[in-house]
Amino acid sequence: MEHTLTQLPFWSSLTEREMDTLRRSAFVRHYKKGAFVHSSDNECLGMLFILSGEIRTYLLSDEGREVTLFRLYPGELCVLSASCVISQITFDTQMTAGMDTDVLIIPANVIAALKEKNLHVRCFLYELATKRFSDVMWAM
């Protein structure tokens, strides 16, 4: 777990207390191919760090058609699953595992607290959200 956490882009900007909080709260979850990972309609999951596999993020049209926005691969992070943390994210997305996938999850309450206390984390989250928004616009 420690090795994985040190790969987070903002890890070196955290205080020892913040690092300890992440060590205690982050967890790994496995999803089988095709499994539902997240929907904006459900609980705020948290920030995802893809360890293996693939996650497809998509929108559902009013007609029920799926529009793929982007895919996440090992080493990539996603904050759309923590949209409750960034109130400026106002569109509903769905996420499913494109293959058997392992994900490190930093719970929403933890990432929210880090965002409020650590400017580096806040900037990182907004930069990542902006990048994903750019991916979404490109898909459209």
Disulfide bonds with the S-S distance in Angstrom:
Cys44-Cys84 1.87
